[in-house]
Amino acid sequence: MYFLNQRIFHCKQAKTDNYCYLFVVSTLCIALVGCANLSVQTLFSHYSAALEKTRMLTSRGQYQAALTSFPNTLYSDILTGMERGRLALLAGDAVLSQSILQKVDTQVTEQQRQAIMPLSEGLNQVGSLFSNNNMLTYSPPGYELGFMHLYLMLNYLRKSDLDGALVEARRANYVQKNALQLRAKELKQIKNTIQQNGISDNIGAIISHYPDAGKMLGGVQNGYLFYLSGLLHEIERNLNSAFIDYNRALAVEPNNTYVAESAKRVAIKQGRQSALILLEKKYGPYVQPVHNSATLVILNEQNIVNARHAWRLPLWLYDNHNNLVSYSVSLPYYRSLFNTPQGAILIDDILVKPLQLTDVNAMAQQFLNESLPSMAARQVLRIVAKNAVRKSLAEQNKRGINNLVANIFNVLSDQPDTRSWQTLPQTAGVYSGFYPAGQHVVTADGKIINIILKSDQITLLWLFRHGGNVIYWQSFLSGI
């Protein structure tokens, strides 16, 4: 950025206005891209726009095509890796999915260890003041980190590797706890920034026009992760951890009777009479399964999470020379919070319905709600910084050409930060039941799936359903 300031100074001495303003703008673009190693596309576009084709192919069930079509941009290696790891899982390539997600896991660990290098992030902070929040290093929110470990767990379970899955379950709990602590620290820092710069009134004005996001339950904790972790701990015979995780899942989705049955089952095994009385009072008496029966657990993922969209509040201001100056406040938002209910499934021609474990839309919305004050604060500070640069350019050029070019740059470069993991499911649910050992037929959205159930063992059936397309795999685990 020092190079940019020196060149602007020399432009004052230039006699040719056209050369000066062209040089200033081109140098500004090069300097901004150089500060964060971003492409021109990331400077003048945003993540959701770049991912439109990939999401379209995913919605059509063309997962391999979606994987190969992923845009070659530098929004974030970590975010790109999470998207590609998920798409590889949907495309049926568990080996590639595991390899990609393990690499992302290493990158996240290194990012957290360094706590983001001060020098590089300092350049990104400066660059973001003159362009947009996409210059900032992408740090995955806690719910995305939870899903990263969850899909590592599922890839292990696909090959019946209980030990590997349990390691990921333990790490997921630690990572989510650490991410929440880091998030609290960031919120405190942005509060101090707002107070120090005296811009609280400006932010209040912006948020008063912002689309109402509403409040949603289950926006912080991942019931899907808690349930799966509880199931693995129960198989491991770590009943205390299993009971804790099942109850965590119930706290997220208190109407999920399948989770409640699991909690009651563990309470009986542990002799937790007081806990069992409370559970049976709310959910009814526990039904003991028939001896030597087989267990079927269906994990049902549906649709894909909403993408962030661009919301802009145009601002037209007059400067000291009565020139009209264009600015805008650009923030991401979610157009809709509607979720499709968990779809029914046929098991041997008997209709059953999975119950929701987690609402990913709600989790994404909750994180955006928490991030909104910091995003708005950066927008206000960005307008101040851009206005200072524009005034400097206007003083160099009395014909107003530099002022016009600065206006155009301000509008084009003001892109909202729409970065988020956009190939995640919209919701996830569970169905569990006990059946006679042998072959059974599961039908989901017209897809016929033949499954085998074994006495005193769990058959885990994983489904992803979207737009009439169904992909699945099944695995055998020890009994409960």
N, C-alpha and C positions, 0 to 999 in steps of 0.2 A: 504493500500500500504506500510505502515511502516513495517508490518509483513513480507511482501515479501522481502524488502531490508535487514532485519535482517537475514533471512534464506539464502539469497545469500551470505552474509558475512561469515556465518558459513560453507557454501559449500567450501569456499577457503581452509578450514582446513581439508576437507575430503580427505581420501587417496584413496577411491574407486570412479573412474571417472563415472562409470555407475550409481552408486547411486546418485551422485551429479547432473548429467544432467537430470535424470528422475525426481528427486525431484524438480529441478528448473522449469522445464516445467510444471509439474503437479501443482505446487504451483502458477505459473504464471496464468494458466488457472483458478484455483479456485479463486485467488485474483481478476482477471478481472471480473469474473461472479459475485462475491460478491459485487464489487464496484457499480454495477448498477442493481443487482438482475435480471440478464439476464440468459437465459438458454444456454446450450452449442450450441443448434441449432442457436440461434440468434448470437452467437459469430462466428460460422463458416459457416453461410449461410446468405441470405438476404431475405427481405420481399417478393419481387416478386416471388422468387423461392418457398417460403412457401405457397403462395396463388394460385399457378398454378391450383390445383384441384378445388378450389372454383370458380375461373374464368371460368374454363371449364364447370362446372355444370351451372353456371349463363348463359353462352352463349348458352347452350342447353335448357334454360327455366326451369331448375329443381331448382327453387329458394329455396324450402324447404330443399332439399338435400344440396344445397350450404350453407344454413344457419347452418345446423347441422354439415357440414364438415369443418367449419371454424377452422383453426389450433389453437391449444391451446398453444400459445406462448406469450411471454411478450414483444413484440415489442413496444406496447403502449396500455394502457387501452382505451385511448381516440380514437385512430385510430381504434382499434378493435370494439369499440362501434359504431362508425359511419358506419363501414362496415356492422355490424349486424343489425343496425337500418334500413339501406337501403334495405338489403336483406329481412327483415321482411315485409317491405312495399311491395316489389315485390312478396312475398309469400302470400300477402293478409291479413296479420295479423296487422292491423292498431294499435290495442291496444298495442301489443308487440313493434311495431316500435316506437310508441309515448313514451312508458315507457323507452326504451333503449336510445332514443335520448335526452329525458329530463335528464336522468342520466349523459349522456355525457355533456350536457349543464352545469350541475352543476360542473362537473369535470373541464371543461374549465374555468368557472368563478373562481373557486378556484385556478387554475393554474395561471391565470392572476392576481388574487389578491395577491398571494404570489410572483409573478414575478419570479417564480422558486426558491425554497429555496437554498440559497448559499452553504450550506454544502453538500447536496445531489448532486447538480449539479456540485460542485467542484470535487467530487469523480468521477462523470460521465465524466467530462472533462479529468481527469487524465487517467481513464480507456480507453477513446477513443484514446488517444495518443499511447497506446500500442496495440490497437485492431482495431476498426473501428468506424465510425460515428453512428452506431446503438446503441452505448452506451449512446449517448446524448438523453436528454428528448425530446420527440416529441411534438412540438408546432404546431398545425394545421395552415396552411397559411390562409390568408383572404378568398380566394375563397372557401376553404373547410368549413370554419365557415359559410359563406353565404349559402351554400347548406344545412348545418345542420339545420339552421333556416328555410330555404325554405321547407324542408321536414316536419318540425314541422308545418309550415303553411298549407301544403297540407293535413296533417293528421287532422288538425282542419277543413279544408274546406270539407273534405270527409264526415264529420258529420254536415256540414252546420253551423259551429261555427265561425261566422265572427269576433266576438270580440277576440277570442283566436288567430285567424290568424293575425289580425291587431297588436296585441301585438308582435308577432314574427316578423312581417314586420318591426316594429319600432326598435326592438332589432337587427335585421339583419343589418340595416343601421348603427347603432352605433358600432356594433362589427366589421364590415368591416372597418370602419373609424379608429377604435382603432388598428386593426391589421396592417393597412397600416403605422400608426405612429410607431408601435413597429418594423415593418420591416425596416423602415428608420433608426431607432436607431441601429438595429443590423448591417446593412450595414456600418454604420459609425464606429462601433466598430471593425468590421473585417478589415476595411481599416487601422485603427490605428495599429492593430495587424500585418498586412503585413508590414507596414512601420517600426515598432519597431523591427521586426525580420529580416529585410533586405532580404525578400524572394520574392520580386516582380518579379525579373527576372525568378526565378524558376516557379512561377505560370504562367507567360507569355509563358514559354516553354511548359508547360502542356496544356494550353488552345489552343495553336497553333496546337496541334495534335488532339484536341477534335473534335468529329463529329459536323459539322455545324448545329446549331439549327434553324437558320433563324429568321426572325422577323414576327410576326403575329399580326393583329389587333384584338381588343376585348380580349386581353390577361389579362386585369387587372380588368375590370368591368363585372358584371353579368347582362346581359340584361334580362334574364329569371326572376331573382329576381326583377328587376326594373319594368318590365311589370306587374307581378303579384301584386306587391305592389301598383302600379298605379291603377289597376283594383279594388282592395279592397278599396283604398281611394275614388275612384269615387263612389262605391256603398255606402260608408259611407257619401257621400256628402262633403267630404273634397277635394274640387276641386283644391285648390292651390297645395296641396301635390300630387294629382293625375297628374296634368299637369307637375310638376317637374319630377316625376318618369317616365312618358311616354317619356319625352324628354331625360332623361338619357338613357332609353332603345334605343331610336333612335340614340343617340350618339354612342352606341355600334354597333347597326345594322341599319345603315341609309337607307338601301333598304327595310326594313320591312314595307310594306304599311298598314298592319293590325294595327301596333302600330301607324303609322301616322294617320290613321282614328280615333283612340282613342284620340290622341292629338288634332285633329281638333274638335272632338265632345266636348271635355272639353273647348277648346278655345271659341267655340260658346256659351256654357253655361255661361262662365265667361265674355263674351263680350271682349275678347282679340282680337280686330280687327287687330292690327299690326302683332301679332303672327299668326293669321289665314291667313292673306295675304301671309306671308312667307311660311307657310305650303302648302297652295293651289298652290302657284307658283311652288313648287318642286314636290308635289304629286298629283296635280289635285284638282278639286272642291269637297267639301264635299257632300256626298249623304245622304239626310235625310231618315231615315228608315220609313217604313209604320207604321201608328198608330196601336197600340196594337200588333205589331209583337213581336216575341220571339227572344231572343239572344242566339246564340250558340258560346261558346268559347271552342276550343280544344287545350289542351296543349300536345304537341307531343314530347316525349323523344325517342331517338333512340340509339341503340347499347351501348357499354360500353367504357369508357375512356381507352386510351392506358396505359399500365403498363410500369413502368421504367425498363430498362434492364441494365445489367452490362457491362461497358466498362473498359478495363484494358490496361494500358501502362506498359509493363514489363521493369524493370530496373535491369541490372546486373553490380554490382560495385565491384572493388578490394579494399581490405583493406590494412593496412600497412604491413601485412604479406603475401601479394600477394594471399590471399584467395578470391575466387569468392563468392560474396554475392548477394542473390536474393532479390529484392524489386519489388513492383509494385504500380502504381497509379491506384486506383479503383474509378470510378465515375459512377453515373447513367446517362442514356441518353434515349431518345425516338427514336425508330427505324423508325417510320413513323408518319407523321403529316396528312395523308390523312383522310378525313371525307366523309362518304356517305351522299349525299344530302338528304334533308328532303323528305321523301317518300309521294307520292300522296295518297289521300283518296277519296272515293266515298261517297257523301251525296245524297241519293235518286237518285242514278245512275248518278249523275253529278260529274265530276272529279274536285277536288280542291287540292291545294297544300299548306301545312303549310310553313311559312317562318321562317328562323332561328332567334332565340333570343340570343343564346349563344353557343360558341364553347368551350367545357370543355377541349379538347385537348390543345387548345391555352392557356387557363388559367394555366393548369398544366405546359406547356412548359415555359411560362413566369416566373412562380415562380422558376422553375429549373434554368433558365438563370440567375435570380437574385442571386440564391444561389450558383452558380458555383464558384465565387471567394473565398467564405468562405470555401467551400468543398475542393478546391485545396490547400488553405492555410493550412488547417488541415492535408492534405496528406503530404505536405512538412515537417511540424513540426513532423508528425508521423514518417516519415523516419528518421529524426534526432534522435528522442527518441529511436526508435528501434535499430538504429545503435549503440547508446551508450550502450544499454543493451547487444547487441551482442558482442561488443568489450570486455565488462566486463566478459562475459561468455567464450570468446575465451582465455582470459588471464588465466583463471582458469584451462583450459584444453588444453594442448599442442597438443593432438592428433586430435583436430578438431571436436570431437564428439559434444560438446556443440554448436560449430559454425553451424554444420549441422542441429541440432535440432532447433536452433534459426531461421535458414533459412526456415525450414518447417513451423514453427509456424507463421512466418511473412507472408508467402504465403497464408496459410489456413485462417488466421484471418483477412486478408485484404479484407473485403467485402464492396461493395458500399452501400450507403444508398438509397435503392429503396422504402422507405416508402412513400406512398401516398394513398389517398382514391380511390381504384381501382374498386369499383362497381358503381361509378357515371356514368351517361349517357355520351355518346360521344358528342352529341349535343341535344339541346332542341329548339323547334319551336312553333309557334302559328298559328291557323286559327280562324277567327271570322267572323260571318255573321248573318244576320237577316232573320228569316223564319216565316211562319205561325204557329200558335200554333197547337199542336197535336203531333202525333207519326211520327217519321222519322227513317230512316235506315242509319247508318254509316258503311261503309265497309273498313277495314284497313288490308292489306296483307291477304285477304281472310276471315278475321274474321268479322262476321256480328254482329253488335251491335244495338239493338233497343233503341232509346232514346225518351224521352218525352220533348217537349218544351211547356212552359207556357207563356201566354201573359204578357209582361212587367216584365219578370223574365229572369235570366241567367241560362242556363243549362251548367254547367262546366263539360267537358268530358276530363279526364286525360288518356293518353295512354303511354305505354312503349312498344316499338317494337324492337325486336332483334332476328336475325336468323330465321325469319318466325314466331316467337312466339309473341303474343299480349296479354297484360293484360291491364285492364281498370277499371275505376269506374266513376260514374257520380254523380253530386250533384246539388242541386238547390240553387241559391243565389238571393238576391233582384235585381231588375232591375236597369238599368242605364238610 
